[in-house]
Amino acid sequence: MTRLQMRAYKPEDFLAVEPLDSEKKNREGQDVAKWAELYAKAGPAVTFTNPGGEIVFCCGVVDLWPGVGEVWALFSPLARRYPHTLQAMKWVIHNLFEKYDYVRIQTTVAVDNEAAIRFDEKHLGFKREGIMRRYGLHGEDHILFSLLKEN
């Protein structure tokens, strides 16, 4: 099984990833370079690459206030080829709680993004909290999910 390599996130990583179809809509009319820079400064972030150096995914957390962060992730189409992408994402989330003293990590997903909803709930263990109406960049509703640190 091919192992993914992890390294510190750089803004150019975000820009180099060919987004999945579900992400392309979010980018319409947005200053994506600004997002890439924000993610580099807003909290801990990493990039995973395949042995050839191609980016499989980037992820990190935007620190909201002490102990609370919002996780973000950008998956390239390559992620489908690497079954351990899921394990890598779980490892990142676990380490966020341990290394950075988060008590709550949250994320949002558009209500019509069934694959991401399934991934966050079934595979990562996020719990659904409620609907955030007109939260998305284009006015779409989102679902708020959270993970809480186990005592």
trRosetta pair geometry for C-beta under 8 A, 3 or more apart (Angstrom, degrees):
i j d omega theta_ij theta_ji phi_ij phi_ji
1 83 7.7 -74 -146 52 120 107
1 84 6.8 95 162 -26 128 128
2 50 6.6 18 146 -154 133 92
2 51 6.0 -104 -161 -14 111 116
2 82 6.8 -88 82 -116 106 97
3 51 7.4 80 63 -62 66 97
3 84 7.5 -34 -126 70 51 154
4 48 4.5 14 166 -176 130 111
4 49 6.8 147 -164 69 79 31
4 50 6.4 -53 -113 -93 71 47
4 56 5.8 -81 -126 31 124 152
4 82 6.1 78 -62 -179 112 151
4 84 6.4 -156 -3 92 110 109
4 85 7.2 97 -46 -89 153 60
4 88 5.6 -27 63 -74 144 150
5 48 6.8 150 74 -156 43 59
5 49 5.0 -25 62 63 98 87
5 50 7.6 75 16 171 90 4
5 51 7.2 111 -20 -90 113 45
6 46 5.3 0 -168 176 102 131
6 47 7.3 149 -153 78 54 43
6 48 5.4 -27 -95 -97 69 74
6 88 7.3 175 -73 -153 113 116
7 46 6.8 151 78 -159 30 82
7 47 5.6 -24 66 63 81 92
7 49 7.0 2 13 4 110 112
8 45 7.6 73 -169 88 61 71
8 46 6.5 -75 -119 -115 27 63
8 47 7.3 15 104 17 24 93
9 13 5.7 -114 -155 43 69 146
9 14 7.7 46 -174 -41 108 93
9 39 6.8 -79 141 129 145 105
9 40 6.3 -151 111 -104 102 72
9 45 3.6 -47 23 120 149 103
9 46 5.4 -125 -40 -97 92 8
9 47 4.9 128 -101 -34 63 90
9 58 5.5 95 -122 -155 112 109
9 60 5.9 -67 -7 -52 160 130
10 13 5.1 113 61 -16 71 100
10 40 6.8 28 -148 -106 31 124
10 47 7.0 -43 20 -16 70 143
11 14 5.9 -49 -164 27 47 111
11 15 6.8 35 147 -10 72 107
11 33 7.4 56 168 -161 122 64
11 36 3.8 95 -161 143 85 102
11 37 5.0 14 -109 -77 142 52
11 39 7.3 140 -104 61 71 92
11 40 4.9 -59 -57 -35 88 136
12 15 5.4 -58 -149 44 43 112
12 16 6.0 47 152 -28 72 108
12 36 7.3 84 -59 173 22 142
13 16 5.8 -60 -147 34 28 111
13 17 6.9 33 156 -30 63 101
13 36 7.7 164 59 -149 62 109
13 47 4.5 -103 -149 -99 159 145
13 55 5.6 146 -160 -108 88 146
13 58 5.1 129 127 -81 122 137
14 17 6.3 -54 -159 18 29 111
14 32 7.3 -165 134 166 109 94
14 35 6.7 -146 156 106 151 94
14 36 3.7 -170 66 -113 134 95
14 39 6.3 120 -64 48 147 142
14 58 5.8 -97 -81 60 69 162
14 74 6.1 90 -132 38 77 162
15 32 6.6 124 -104 125 79 112
15 33 6.5 25 -85 -98 125 70
15 36 5.4 -17 -40 -79 90 159
16 55 5.7 114 98 7 113 141
17 55 5.3 -91 -82 100 89 133
17 57 7.7 63 -120 -119 143 40
17 58 6.6 -123 -38 2 145 111
17 74 5.4 127 83 136 161 118
17 75 7.8 162 -173 119 137 14
17 76 4.7 -127 -151 -77 94 97
18 76 5.8 73 52 -144 72 92
18 77 6.2 -28 89 1 111 104
19 23 3.6 -118 -177 90 121 123
19 24 5.3 162 94 -65 120 65
19 27 6.4 170 13 -22 162 138
19 74 6.8 -68 -109 -163 87 101
19 76 7.7 -86 -98 -110 25 53
20 23 5.0 90 56 8 74 104
20 24 7.4 -123 99 -21 39 85
20 75 5.9 18 -27 82 124 93
20 76 7.6 167 -47 -153 79 18
20 77 6.4 139 -92 -74 74 68
21 24 5.6 -42 -150 12 37 119
21 25 8.0 38 160 -18 60 91
22 25 7.1 -50 -173 21 34 106
22 26 8.0 29 140 -11 59 107
22 110 7.8 -165 -172 41 104 127
22 113 5.3 88 -156 -125 134 112
22 115 7.1 -138 -45 54 154 118
22 116 6.7 -179 144 -31 161 121
23 26 5.5 -55 -163 34 51 116
23 27 6.6 47 146 -23 76 106
23 74 6.7 87 -127 -137 157 83
23 75 7.9 177 -32 50 139 71
24 27 5.8 -61 -156 33 36 112
24 28 7.3 55 149 -43 65 88
25 28 5.9 -32 -163 -4 40 116
25 138 7.0 -74 159 2 100 147
26 30 7.0 -12 145 -3 64 151
26 136 7.6 -104 -109 -166 89 103
26 137 5.7 107 -148 25 70 139
26 138 7.8 -131 -109 -9 46 106
27 30 5.3 -113 -156 45 41 115
27 32 5.5 11 -142 -77 103 121
28 138 7.3 30 66 -69 116 128
30 34 7.9 -122 164 50 82 108
30 35 6.9 30 149 -31 122 126
30 137 6.5 -33 -72 -161 126 152
31 34 4.0 43 114 6 112 119
31 35 7.1 156 99 -15 65 81
32 35 5.4 -47 -154 31 43 116
32 36 6.4 48 148 -24 69 101
33 36 5.5 -49 -150 32 35 116
33 37 6.6 34 152 -16 64 104
34 37 5.9 -56 -152 38 32 110
34 38 6.3 36 151 -23 65 107
35 38 5.6 -56 -148 35 31 114
35 39 6.4 29 157 -19 66 106
36 39 6.2 -56 -151 34 27 109
36 40 6.9 28 150 -21 59 106
37 40 5.7 -57 -156 30 35 114
37 41 6.7 10 157 -3 67 112
38 41 6.2 -78 -153 46 30 97
38 42 5.4 28 162 -34 73 122
38 62 7.6 2 147 -109 102 116
39 42 5.9 -50 -120 28 28 114
39 45 5.6 91 159 -89 92 162
39 58 7.7 77 141 140 149 125
39 60 5.7 126 -175 55 97 136
39 62 7.3 -77 -113 -74 62 91
39 72 6.4 -102 -116 74 118 144
40 45 6.6 -100 -105 48 39 142
42 45 7.9 63 60 -37 82 122
42 60 7.5 118 75 122 95 125
42 61 7.7 -137 115 111 94 47
42 62 4.2 -23 146 -126 134 76
42 63 6.2 -172 164 22 68 74
43 60 5.8 153 90 158 90 103
43 61 4.2 -81 121 92 143 75
43 62 5.3 -179 7 -117 125 18
43 63 4.2 150 -83 -28 112 83
43 69 5.7 121 -142 -138 165 130
43 100 7.9 64 -169 -158 101 158
44 60 5.7 -162 105 -150 49 93
44 61 5.8 24 54 37 79 98
44 96 6.9 -175 67 -112 132 86
44 99 7.7 77 -74 99 171 123
44 100 6.0 -129 -5 -69 138 145
45 58 6.8 24 176 176 106 95
45 59 6.8 -163 -147 106 74 34
45 60 2.6 -34 -100 -81 84 143
45 61 7.3 -158 -71 23 72 51
46 58 7.2 -171 97 -149 42 61
46 59 6.5 -7 59 62 78 72
46 60 6.6 147 12 -77 55 85
46 92 6.4 -146 41 -115 128 121
47 55 6.0 -56 -173 -129 112 104
47 57 7.6 -169 -150 103 55 39
47 58 4.7 -21 -104 -103 77 86
48 55 7.4 101 78 -158 51 62
48 56 4.8 -53 105 60 97 107
48 57 5.4 13 47 56 108 73
48 58 7.5 -167 19 -79 69 38
48 59 8.0 10 -5 12 104 96
48 85 7.4 155 97 -124 153 76
48 88 5.5 55 -96 163 157 155
49 52 7.8 -127 163 71 100 52
49 53 5.3 -9 172 -150 140 31
49 54 6.1 148 -157 71 86 32
49 55 5.5 -52 -98 -95 81 43
49 56 6.2 158 -121 -1 22 88
50 53 7.2 -45 69 22 66 19
50 54 5.1 -1 35 55 107 90
50 56 5.6 108 -43 -53 83 111
50 78 6.5 -108 -30 169 128 139
50 82 6.8 -150 -93 -66 102 136
54 76 7.5 -127 154 92 97 162
54 78 5.9 154 123 -75 122 166
55 58 6.7 -11 -172 -42 124 93
55 76 5.6 120 103 -25 83 141
55 78 7.4 144 95 41 46 138
56 75 7.5 -23 153 -148 61 70
56 76 5.9 -123 -151 42 24 108
56 78 4.9 -105 -116 101 68 114
56 79 5.3 114 177 -84 83 66
56 82 5.6 -16 -144 25 144 148
56 85 6.2 -142 152 -101 124 110
57 73 6.1 7 177 -174 121 96
57 74 6.3 170 -155 86 73 51
57 75 4.5 -22 -102 -107 114 61
57 76 6.3 -146 -74 8 57 75
57 79 5.3 50 -49 -85 112 121
57 85 6.2 90 2 -150 134 113
57 88 7.7 146 57 96 119 131
57 89 7.5 -18 96 -73 151 102
58 73 7.1 168 89 -152 51 52
58 74 4.9 3 55 52 94 100
59 71 6.8 7 -177 -175 104 95
59 72 6.5 -178 -147 93 62 54
59 73 4.0 -8 -103 -104 103 82
59 74 7.3 -174 -74 21 59 59
59 89 6.5 95 -16 -121 169 84
59 92 5.7 89 91 131 129 168
60 71 7.4 -178 101 -146 28 60
60 72 6.0 -8 62 56 69 92
61 69 3.8 32 175 156 122 138
61 70 6.6 143 -158 68 70 35
61 71 5.3 -38 -97 -94 78 58
61 72 7.3 160 -99 14 27 76
61 96 5.9 108 -34 -135 144 135
61 100 7.5 175 55 87 149 165
61 102 7.4 -99 -164 -73 166 147
61 105 6.6 -80 -117 -131 126 107
62 69 6.2 159 73 -163 42 82
62 70 4.8 -15 55 59 99 93
62 72 6.5 55 -19 -16 99 116
63 68 7.8 103 -163 85 56 55
63 69 5.2 -44 -102 -102 45 99
64 68 4.7 -52 61 108 114 99
64 69 5.9 178 3 -105 85 34
64 70 5.9 80 -47 -16 113 94
65 68 5.4 21 57 49 76 108
66 101 7.9 -19 -174 109 83 115
67 101 6.4 -65 -97 132 69 86
67 102 5.9 122 -164 -143 43 42
67 103 4.3 2 -175 15 110 101
67 104 6.6 56 141 24 84 82
68 102 6.8 110 -91 -149 19 88
68 103 7.0 -38 -67 58 66 81
68 104 4.7 -3 -112 69 82 104
68 105 7.8 173 -154 -84 49 35
68 106 7.3 6 -169 2 92 106
69 96 7.0 -118 60 -179 141 130
69 100 7.6 11 -17 118 148 139
69 102 5.4 -70 15 -112 108 131
69 104 7.7 163 29 95 54 63
69 105 5.5 -15 71 -116 86 76
69 106 7.6 177 94 28 40 69
70 105 7.4 141 -108 -166 21 62
70 106 5.3 -37 -108 75 72 82
70 107 6.2 126 -166 -92 75 49
70 108 7.7 -10 -157 -4 120 88
71 93 6.9 -11 -100 -102 153 95
71 96 7.5 -99 -89 -49 109 173
71 105 5.3 45 -33 174 109 111
71 106 7.2 -177 12 80 81 28
71 107 4.8 -47 61 -70 91 110
72 107 7.5 159 -78 -122 41 101
73 89 6.8 13 -111 -124 151 119
75 79 4.1 -35 -168 -14 109 156
75 85 7.2 68 -129 -179 116 144
76 79 5.9 139 62 -22 58 88
77 80 6.4 -32 180 13 57 111
78 81 5.5 -54 -169 30 58 115
78 82 6.8 30 146 -5 82 109
79 82 6.2 -74 -152 46 38 97
79 85 4.6 80 -160 -113 88 166
82 85 4.9 102 94 -41 99 94
83 86 7.1 -34 170 17 55 105
84 87 4.6 -42 -160 38 75 116
84 88 6.0 82 139 -26 80 94
85 88 5.6 -55 -150 36 32 113
85 89 6.4 32 152 -19 66 105
86 89 5.9 -56 -150 35 30 109
86 90 6.4 29 153 -17 65 106
86 123 5.4 -89 -146 -177 119 132
87 90 5.6 -53 -147 38 34 112
87 91 6.2 39 152 -23 65 105
88 91 5.6 -53 -149 34 31 115
88 92 6.6 35 152 -21 64 102
89 92 5.7 -50 -151 31 34 113
89 93 6.6 30 154 -16 65 104
89 123 7.9 50 79 128 129 115
89 124 6.5 -66 125 -94 117 112
90 93 5.9 -57 -150 38 32 109
90 94 6.2 33 153 -19 67 107
90 123 7.6 -112 -63 154 108 83
90 124 6.4 -161 -90 -119 76 68
91 94 5.8 -54 -146 37 30 112
91 95 6.2 26 157 -15 64 110
92 95 5.9 -63 -150 40 27 108
92 96 6.5 37 151 -31 64 101
93 96 5.6 -45 -152 21 34 117
93 97 7.3 31 153 -14 61 98
93 105 6.5 -167 -149 82 93 164
93 124 6.4 109 -17 -159 164 106
93 147 6.7 46 -179 58 126 166
94 97 6.2 -58 -164 33 35 107
94 98 6.5 19 149 -8 68 114
95 98 5.5 -61 -141 47 39 108
95 99 5.1 11 172 -1 79 118
95 100 8.0 66 136 0 67 93
96 99 6.7 -58 -118 48 18 92
96 100 5.4 -35 -164 36 57 120
96 102 5.3 -1 143 16 93 136
96 105 6.0 67 109 -78 142 143
97 100 7.5 -40 -79 54 6 78
97 101 7.9 40 -173 -119 40 10
97 102 5.3 -86 -102 63 52 92
97 103 8.0 88 -136 -93 87 25
97 105 7.3 -95 -66 -21 86 122
97 147 8.0 -92 -63 122 123 116
97 149 4.9 152 -148 -107 118 98
102 105 5.4 49 148 -58 148 90
102 149 6.5 162 104 -53 66 117
103 148 6.7 0 159 -157 67 74
103 149 4.7 -85 -137 16 49 121
104 146 5.8 -21 -164 -164 97 119
104 147 7.3 154 -154 80 49 50
104 148 5.6 -17 -100 -107 74 69
104 149 7.2 -90 -54 -7 41 84
105 146 6.9 149 81 -156 44 65
105 147 4.9 -7 60 56 95 99
106 129 7.9 -31 -133 4 115 143
106 144 6.3 -8 -173 -172 121 90
106 145 6.4 157 -157 86 68 52
106 146 4.4 -29 -99 -98 86 81
106 147 7.6 -170 -79 22 42 63
107 120 6.3 -139 78 -128 133 138
107 126 6.5 -64 41 -118 109 156
107 144 7.9 159 85 -154 36 50
107 145 5.2 -15 63 63 81 103
107 146 7.9 166 20 -84 61 40
108 132 6.2 -43 -130 31 132 139
108 135 6.3 -104 -176 124 156 145
108 142 4.1 34 174 157 115 137
108 143 6.6 160 -154 75 66 42
108 144 5.5 -30 -98 -97 86 57
108 145 7.1 168 -92 17 32 79
109 113 5.3 -121 176 70 97 121
109 116 4.6 -175 -141 115 128 119
109 117 5.3 175 110 -75 150 70
109 120 6.1 -148 -36 0 143 149
109 142 6.2 147 70 -159 27 87
109 143 5.3 -18 61 53 84 94
109 145 6.8 26 2 -7 105 121
110 113 4.5 88 64 -10 91 109
110 116 7.6 71 41 56 75 138
110 136 5.7 38 -98 -82 98 141
110 140 5.1 12 -137 122 108 136
110 141 7.3 103 -153 83 62 50
110 142 5.6 -56 -92 -101 39 75
110 143 7.9 33 123 9 7 79
111 131 7.0 16 -80 -127 125 103
111 140 7.0 -149 24 165 90 99
111 141 4.7 11 -12 92 129 100
111 142 6.6 -148 -35 -111 75 21
111 143 5.8 111 -90 -33 70 94
112 140 7.2 -80 14 -166 108 134
113 116 4.2 4 135 30 117 116
113 117 6.2 140 95 -23 72 88
114 117 5.5 -55 -144 37 33 114
114 118 6.2 35 158 -19 67 106
115 118 5.9 -55 -149 37 29 111
115 119 6.3 31 152 -21 64 109
116 119 5.4 -52 -144 37 33 115
116 120 6.2 30 159 -17 67 107
117 120 6.1 -58 -147 38 26 106
117 121 6.2 11 161 -5 64 114
117 143 6.5 54 -112 46 109 146
118 121 6.3 -66 -141 47 24 100
118 122 5.3 -8 178 9 67 123
118 123 7.6 54 135 -5 67 98
119 122 6.9 -54 -109 50 13 91
119 123 5.2 -34 -159 35 53 124
119 124 6.6 40 146 -7 68 106
120 123 7.4 -9 -50 53 7 83
120 124 5.2 -43 -145 47 42 122
120 126 4.3 -29 164 35 94 134
120 145 5.3 96 151 89 136 176
121 124 7.5 34 0 52 9 78
121 125 7.6 36 -168 -120 31 9
121 126 5.8 -78 -84 66 45 81
121 127 7.7 84 -123 -99 80 28
121 128 6.7 -8 -94 -41 118 96
121 145 7.2 -125 -71 -124 74 137
124 147 7.4 -91 143 -61 96 135
125 147 6.2 70 101 -108 95 114
126 145 3.7 43 157 164 128 126
126 146 6.5 133 -157 56 86 15
126 147 5.5 -78 -104 -51 65 89
127 145 6.4 151 70 -157 34 75
127 146 5.9 -32 59 63 87 70
127 147 7.2 131 9 -86 84 48
128 143 5.9 -38 -138 175 98 122
128 144 7.7 106 -162 79 53 53
128 145 5.8 -40 -95 -100 45 80
129 143 7.8 140 48 174 65 74
129 144 4.5 -50 62 97 111 99
129 145 6.5 170 2 -104 91 24
129 146 5.6 44 -40 2 129 106
130 143 7.4 -178 99 -150 23 65
130 144 5.6 2 58 43 69 108
131 141 5.6 -6 -171 -179 106 120
131 142 7.4 146 -158 80 57 39
131 143 6.1 -41 -100 -100 57 62
131 144 7.7 -173 -96 6 8 84
132 135 3.7 36 121 -46 112 144
132 141 6.7 158 79 -163 52 66
132 142 4.7 -15 59 66 105 91
132 143 7.3 171 13 -101 83 11
132 144 5.4 88 -32 -42 112 102
133 141 5.3 -28 -120 -111 48 97
134 139 5.0 -27 -141 -156 85 66
134 140 7.5 127 -121 62 37 12
134 141 6.6 -15 -39 -80 35 62
135 140 7.5 -49 59 88 65 57
135 141 6.6 63 20 -146 90 36
135 142 4.2 -77 68 21 129 114
136 139 6.3 -32 72 53 88 15
136 140 3.7 -1 36 55 146 84
136 141 7.1 -31 -5 18 108 10
136 142 5.6 138 -53 -47 87 105
137 140 7.9 3 46 25 54 94
